[in-house]
Amino acid sequence: MATQKNIPLKVVQWATGNIGTRSLRSVIEHPDLELVGLYVHSDNKVGQDAGTLCGTQPVGVQATNRIDDIIALKADCVLYMQQGCNVDDLCRILASGCNVVTTRVEFHHPGSLDNETRSRIEAACDAGGSSIYSTGSSPGFITEAIPLVLTSLQRRLDHLIIDEFADLTTRNSPELLFDIMGFGKPPSDFGEERLAHVKAGFAASLNQLADSIGMSLDEVTAIGEVATVKEDVHIAAGVLEAGTVGGQRITITGLRHGEALMQMRLNWYCTKELDNDWELRGNGWRVQVLGDTPMDVSILFSPIADEDLAATTPGYTAHRAVNAVSVVCGAKPGICTTGEMPQVIANLG
């Protein structure tokens, strides 16, 4: 386990997808962090300089695809951002004494893990005196950090509703919108696989939030809804014909004593002119806290040009993880949660 005396903290970036690449660059530029290693999956990236792979000047750190190389670095922290979760690799990293901050959703809430995985991870943390923490923008920032601050003004919570809005009007991606997401098609039921995937991504975070405020949940459910356009709508990706799907919503609900206590609603839309009144807003979030000191808070993203989306949006997820490194390195061994750790504060100097 590292401490503040170890500044700069030695960090390894694990994986270089969209979020990982943004994280890599942020580590290189961070005043309190030193990049010492880079793990990649693509053979054509092996041996390349980390700076080159994220669009900066060379930094003298070459990418590897061998976990033994990473373990040998004796880093303070690995920023683990690959697709899929390899528990064997994570246990090796943690048992070696290296902490992990990850944008994977599996570790938001220890109690939501299956017993075998939880036991293995906790044993590895005990062996290495290390910690692991899951975070990001959503889930993470908007489902944990913000609600914990807002509920600190309450003495009674009746209902928490978090809306996430994604305006796809200017998204010129016909394959994504029409073929993958199903916009512009006749309305139909949501696939159970998609609902299960989204539920898995948010249930652990909601459970962790509920436990943190002393209101543990009995069950988490997920339902999907669609809304249709009233008339033909022209968007960047093409035309939505009247009566076809123009909006989608997935609601993840945390139940306590048979009543909805917490809800995360994911809203995707190609127009606001729909047959359902979902009170749609611009890209961002709305958090409604219904209690003895009720609040309604909106966080809107600044407009981003389409050509800048790929360079900007990964930062919403990556930066939270990078800024959490020092807190996690100073935490007690085990699976960390937002409710137990000190607040993540960025050093922007």
Backbone torsions as a table, in degrees:
resi	resn	phi	psi	omega
1	MET	NA	127.8	180.0
2	ALA	-85.8	164.2	175.4
3	THR	-132.6	175.2	179.8
4	GLN	-62.2	-19.7	179.0
5	LYS	-66.6	-17.0	-176.1
6	ASN	-87.9	3.3	-178.7
7	ILE	-58.0	132.2	-0.8
8	PRO	-75.2	143.0	178.5
9	LEU	-75.7	138.3	-179.2
10	LYS	-85.9	124.1	-170.7
11	VAL	-125.6	142.6	171.8
12	VAL	-113.3	132.6	172.1
13	GLN	-93.5	127.5	-178.2
14	TRP	-111.8	106.0	177.7
15	ALA	90.3	145.2	-174.7
16	THR	-132.1	52.0	167.8
17	GLY	-75.9	-161.0	-178.5
18	ASN	-58.4	-47.6	-178.4
19	ILE	-74.2	-41.2	179.6
20	GLY	-62.7	-38.1	178.9
21	THR	-65.8	-40.8	177.2
22	ARG	-65.6	-40.2	177.1
23	SER	-61.8	-43.5	179.9
24	LEU	-57.1	-47.5	-179.7
25	ARG	-64.6	-38.3	-179.4
26	SER	-66.8	-36.9	176.5
27	VAL	-63.8	-45.2	-179.8
28	ILE	-58.5	-36.8	-175.3
29	GLU	-90.2	-8.2	-174.0
30	HIS	-77.2	132.5	-176.6
31	PRO	-68.7	-22.0	-176.0
32	ASP	-103.5	1.7	-175.1
33	LEU	-122.9	147.0	176.0
34	GLU	-125.1	119.0	177.0
35	LEU	-72.7	122.3	179.3
36	VAL	-117.8	-12.2	-178.2
37	GLY	-160.1	159.0	179.1
38	LEU	-144.5	123.0	177.0
39	TYR	-104.3	130.4	-180.0
40	VAL	-129.0	161.0	178.7
41	HIS	-103.3	-28.7	-176.9
42	SER	-80.6	128.9	179.7
43	ASP	-59.3	-33.2	-176.9
44	ASN	-74.5	-7.6	175.5
45	LYS	-95.0	-18.6	-178.3
46	VAL	-60.5	131.8	179.5
47	GLY	89.2	-12.6	178.8
48	GLN	-78.2	153.7	178.6
49	ASP	-73.2	138.0	-178.4
50	ALA	-59.1	-39.2	179.1
51	GLY	-62.8	-41.1	178.7
52	THR	-62.0	-39.7	-177.1
53	LEU	-69.2	-20.4	179.6
54	CYS	-115.9	13.1	172.1
55	GLY	83.8	19.2	175.3
56	THR	-112.7	-175.2	175.4
57	GLN	-69.2	152.4	176.6
58	PRO	-54.6	142.4	-177.1
59	VAL	-119.4	0.6	177.4
60	GLY	82.5	14.0	177.3
61	VAL	-114.1	119.3	-177.7
62	GLN	-96.6	141.2	-180.0
63	ALA	-72.0	145.7	177.6
64	THR	-135.1	159.0	172.7
65	ASN	-118.7	22.4	179.4
66	ARG	-113.3	119.2	-179.1
67	ILE	-65.1	-28.7	177.3
68	ASP	-60.1	-36.8	177.6
69	ASP	-63.1	-38.9	-178.7
70	ILE	-69.0	-45.9	-179.8
71	ILE	-59.3	-39.1	-176.7
72	ALA	-65.7	-18.9	-178.2
73	LEU	-72.4	-21.2	-177.9
74	LYS	52.5	48.8	-179.8
75	ALA	-73.0	162.9	175.2
76	ASP	-79.0	-32.5	-173.9
77	CYS	-154.4	143.7	170.3
78	VAL	-110.3	128.6	171.8
79	LEU	-91.5	101.8	-169.2
80	TYR	-96.0	109.8	-171.9
81	MET	-135.5	35.3	179.6
82	GLN	-85.4	163.2	170.9
83	GLN	-78.2	128.6	-175.6
84	GLY	85.4	154.9	-175.7
85	CYS	-118.5	117.3	178.4
86	ASN	-100.7	99.6	-175.3
87	VAL	-64.9	-34.4	178.4
88	ASP	-59.8	-47.5	179.3
89	ASP	-62.6	-45.0	-178.9
90	LEU	-61.2	-40.8	179.7
91	CYS	-64.9	-38.7	177.0
92	ARG	-63.2	-43.9	-179.7
93	ILE	-62.4	-49.6	-177.1
94	LEU	-65.3	-41.8	-179.3
95	ALA	-66.1	-23.0	178.8
96	SER	-77.0	-7.9	-179.4
97	GLY	100.5	6.8	-178.8
98	CYS	-98.6	131.2	176.8
99	ASN	-75.6	162.3	-179.7
100	VAL	-133.6	129.0	166.0
101	VAL	-114.7	129.0	-173.8
102	THR	-134.9	149.9	172.2
103	THR	-94.5	3.3	169.9
104	ARG	-65.0	149.3	-174.2
105	VAL	-91.1	-5.4	-169.9
106	GLU	-66.2	-24.4	-166.7
107	PHE	-112.8	21.4	177.2
108	HIS	-66.7	-30.4	-171.8
109	HIS	-144.1	108.5	-177.3
110	PRO	-52.5	-38.9	-177.4
111	GLY	-68.1	-14.4	178.9
112	SER	-89.2	-9.0	177.7
113	LEU	-76.7	151.1	171.5
114	ASP	-67.0	153.9	-171.6
115	ASN	-58.9	-40.1	-177.6
116	GLU	-65.5	-47.5	-179.4
117	THR	-63.0	-44.5	-179.7
118	ARG	-60.8	-44.2	-179.3
119	SER	-62.6	-42.1	-179.1
120	ARG	-65.7	-45.4	-178.9
121	ILE	-64.7	-44.9	-179.2
122	GLU	-65.9	-36.1	177.1
123	ALA	-65.4	-39.9	178.0
124	ALA	-65.1	-40.4	177.6
125	CYS	-64.0	-40.9	178.4
126	ASP	-63.6	-41.9	-177.9
127	ALA	-65.1	-38.1	-176.2
128	GLY	-99.1	-5.0	-174.5
129	GLY	62.4	37.9	-171.4
130	SER	-119.0	170.9	-177.4
131	SER	-132.3	156.1	174.7
132	ILE	-134.2	141.8	-175.4
133	TYR	-144.4	129.6	174.5
134	SER	-98.6	133.9	177.1
135	THR	-157.7	-179.3	-178.5
136	GLY	161.0	-160.3	178.9
137	SER	-89.0	-46.4	-176.2
138	SER	-156.8	101.9	4.6
139	PRO	-76.7	161.3	179.5
140	GLY	131.6	-99.0	-177.1
141	PHE	-54.0	-51.4	-172.2
142	ILE	-83.8	-20.3	-179.4
143	THR	-100.9	-8.5	-178.2
144	GLU	-131.3	-63.5	-173.7
145	ALA	-59.5	-50.8	-178.4
146	ILE	-67.9	-49.2	179.1
147	PRO	-60.3	-35.1	178.8
148	LEU	-64.8	-36.6	176.7
149	VAL	-68.2	-46.1	-176.3
150	LEU	-67.8	-38.7	180.0
151	THR	-74.1	-10.2	176.0
152	SER	-68.5	-11.5	176.7
153	LEU	-96.8	1.6	-176.1
154	GLN	-102.4	153.9	162.6
155	ARG	-119.9	-3.5	173.5
156	ARG	-148.5	130.4	175.7
157	LEU	-117.3	120.9	177.4
158	ASP	-95.7	-38.7	-174.9
159	HIS	-163.6	135.8	174.4
160	LEU	-119.8	125.6	179.7
161	ILE	-124.7	122.7	176.7
162	ILE	-114.7	120.4	175.2
163	ASP	-106.0	135.1	172.1
164	GLU	-115.9	128.4	-175.4
165	PHE	-114.7	132.2	176.4
166	ALA	-128.8	106.8	178.9
167	ASP	-86.6	113.4	-175.4
168	LEU	-100.5	12.6	-174.9
169	THR	-56.0	-42.7	-175.3
170	THR	-97.7	5.9	-178.3
171	ARG	-78.7	108.1	-177.5
172	ASN	-89.0	66.5	-178.9
173	SER	-134.8	77.7	-177.6
174	PRO	-56.2	-41.2	-178.2
175	GLU	-62.7	-44.5	179.7
176	LEU	-64.3	-51.3	-173.8
177	LEU	-71.6	-48.2	-172.6
178	PHE	-86.9	-46.5	-173.8
179	ASP	-83.3	-40.0	-175.7
180	ILE	-90.7	-49.3	-175.2
181	MET	-86.8	-21.1	175.1
182	GLY	89.4	15.4	173.6
183	PHE	-69.8	151.2	179.8
184	GLY	76.7	7.1	178.9
185	LYS	-109.6	162.1	175.5
186	PRO	-59.9	145.5	-178.2
187	PRO	-63.4	141.2	178.1
188	SER	-151.2	172.4	-179.3
189	ASP	-69.5	149.2	174.3
190	PHE	-67.6	141.8	175.4
191	GLY	-68.2	137.7	-179.4
192	GLU	-61.9	-33.3	-179.6
193	GLU	-64.4	-41.5	179.1
194	ARG	-66.0	-43.2	179.1
195	LEU	-62.3	-42.4	-179.7
196	ALA	-64.0	-38.6	-180.0
197	HIS	-64.5	-46.5	-179.0
198	VAL	-67.5	-41.3	178.2
199	LYS	-58.9	-44.2	-179.8
200	ALA	-61.0	-32.7	-178.4
201	GLY	-71.9	-24.8	-174.8
202	PHE	-116.1	-21.0	-175.7
203	ALA	-60.3	-44.1	-178.6
204	ALA	-62.5	-40.3	-178.8
205	SER	-66.4	-43.1	177.8
206	LEU	-64.8	-39.3	177.3
207	ASN	-62.1	-40.5	179.5
208	GLN	-65.3	-42.4	177.5
209	LEU	-61.1	-46.4	-178.7
210	ALA	-61.7	-43.8	178.2
211	ASP	-62.2	-37.8	-176.3
212	SER	-63.8	-31.5	-178.9
213	ILE	-101.5	13.0	174.9
214	GLY	74.5	26.1	-178.9
215	MET	-131.7	63.1	-175.2
216	SER	-56.2	144.2	-178.1
217	LEU	-87.8	150.3	175.5
218	ASP	-91.0	-29.3	-174.1
219	GLU	-162.6	151.7	173.2
220	VAL	-125.3	130.0	-179.1
221	THR	-121.6	165.7	177.2
222	ALA	-142.7	133.3	175.0
223	ILE	-131.7	153.7	178.0
224	GLY	-119.0	144.1	177.7
225	GLU	-134.6	153.9	172.6
226	VAL	-126.6	155.2	174.4
227	ALA	-127.2	145.2	-177.2
228	THR	-107.5	157.6	179.0
229	VAL	-82.5	147.0	-176.1
230	LYS	-81.0	-27.3	179.0
231	GLU	-150.2	170.1	-179.6
232	ASP	-55.5	134.8	-178.6
233	VAL	-127.3	129.6	177.8
234	HIS	-98.7	122.9	176.4
235	ILE	-125.1	176.2	-176.1
236	ALA	-60.3	-32.8	-176.2
237	ALA	-83.6	-12.9	-178.6
238	GLY	149.5	-149.9	-175.7
239	VAL	-117.2	131.7	171.1
240	LEU	-99.0	116.2	-179.5
241	GLU	-77.7	150.2	-179.8
242	ALA	-52.6	135.2	179.1
243	GLY	89.5	-5.4	178.3
244	THR	-96.4	171.6	-175.0
245	VAL	-69.6	124.4	176.3
246	GLY	-122.6	-8.5	179.0
247	GLY	-148.4	147.8	178.0
248	GLN	-137.0	145.1	177.6
249	ARG	-141.7	132.4	169.9
250	ILE	-116.2	128.5	-179.5
251	THR	-114.1	119.8	175.2
252	ILE	-102.5	121.5	-173.1
253	THR	-117.8	129.4	173.2
254	GLY	-98.0	121.0	-176.0
255	LEU	-101.2	139.8	175.2
256	ARG	-135.3	122.8	-177.0
257	HIS	54.2	38.1	175.5
258	GLY	80.9	-0.6	-179.0
259	GLU	-117.0	149.7	177.8
260	ALA	-70.4	120.0	177.6
261	LEU	-103.0	-41.4	-177.9
262	MET	-133.5	139.1	177.0
263	GLN	-137.0	135.1	171.0
264	MET	-112.9	118.8	-178.8
265	ARG	-114.5	119.4	179.7
266	LEU	-99.6	115.5	-175.3
267	ASN	-113.8	119.3	174.0
268	TRP	-115.8	132.7	-178.3
269	TYR	-148.5	150.1	178.1
270	CYS	-106.5	-6.8	174.6
271	THR	-165.0	154.8	175.5
272	LYS	-89.6	-7.5	180.0
273	GLU	-86.4	79.4	-175.6
274	LEU	-120.4	167.6	-179.4
275	ASP	-82.9	-2.9	173.9
276	ASN	-115.4	139.2	178.3
277	ASP	-93.8	93.2	-177.7
278	TRP	-99.6	8.4	-179.1
279	GLU	51.0	51.7	-177.2
280	LEU	-68.3	145.1	178.2
281	ARG	-129.0	-179.1	179.1
282	GLY	-69.7	174.3	-178.9
283	ASN	-53.3	126.7	179.6
284	GLY	146.8	-149.6	-174.4
285	TRP	-134.8	155.2	169.6
286	ARG	-131.8	129.7	179.7
287	VAL	-120.1	117.7	177.5
288	GLN	-107.7	122.4	178.0
289	VAL	-111.0	111.3	-179.7
290	LEU	-103.7	112.0	-177.6
291	GLY	-165.4	-153.0	-178.6
292	ASP	-79.5	-14.4	170.2
293	THR	-130.4	76.4	-171.5
294	PRO	-65.7	147.9	179.5
295	MET	-142.8	154.0	176.4
296	ASP	-138.1	105.8	-170.8
297	VAL	-116.3	130.5	176.8
298	SER	-113.0	137.8	174.0
299	ILE	-127.5	107.2	-177.9
300	LEU	-104.2	139.5	175.8
301	PHE	-76.8	141.3	173.8
302	SER	-63.5	146.1	179.9
303	PRO	-56.5	135.5	-180.0
304	ILE	-123.1	125.2	177.6
305	ALA	-62.9	146.2	-177.8
306	ASP	-53.3	-39.0	-177.1
307	GLU	-70.9	-13.3	-179.7
308	ASP	-103.3	-3.2	-175.9
309	LEU	-58.5	-48.3	-175.3
310	ALA	-62.4	-31.2	-178.1
311	ALA	-85.3	-22.8	-171.9
312	THR	-100.8	-49.4	-169.9
313	THR	-62.9	-32.6	178.4
314	PRO	-60.1	-24.0	-179.6
315	GLY	-63.5	-29.3	-179.9
316	TYR	-60.5	-34.9	178.9
317	THR	-90.6	-45.4	-174.1
318	ALA	-66.0	-41.2	-172.3
319	HIS	-66.4	-35.6	177.7
320	ARG	-60.2	-42.0	179.8
321	ALA	-67.2	-45.5	180.0
322	VAL	-60.8	-43.3	-178.7
323	ASN	-69.5	-17.0	-179.2
324	ALA	-86.7	-8.9	-173.3
325	VAL	-56.1	-49.4	-175.5
326	SER	-64.8	-35.8	179.4
327	VAL	-67.3	-43.8	-178.7
328	VAL	-67.6	-37.4	178.7
329	CYS	-65.5	-21.7	177.9
330	GLY	-99.4	4.2	-176.5
331	ALA	-84.1	163.1	175.3
332	LYS	-71.0	154.8	-178.2
333	PRO	-59.8	144.1	177.0
334	GLY	129.7	-167.7	178.5
335	ILE	-87.9	112.7	-176.8
336	CYS	-81.9	150.7	172.9
337	THR	-129.2	155.4	-178.8
338	THR	-60.7	-35.6	-178.6
339	GLY	-68.6	-22.8	-177.4
340	GLU	-98.0	-26.7	-174.3
341	MET	-85.4	160.3	169.0
342	PRO	-60.6	158.1	178.6
343	GLN	-61.2	140.6	175.9
344	VAL	-78.1	117.4	179.9
345	ILE	-120.7	126.8	-176.8
346	ALA	-80.2	138.7	168.4
347	ASN	-92.3	106.1	-176.0
348	LEU	-102.8	13.5	-179.1
349	GLY	-78.8	NA	NA
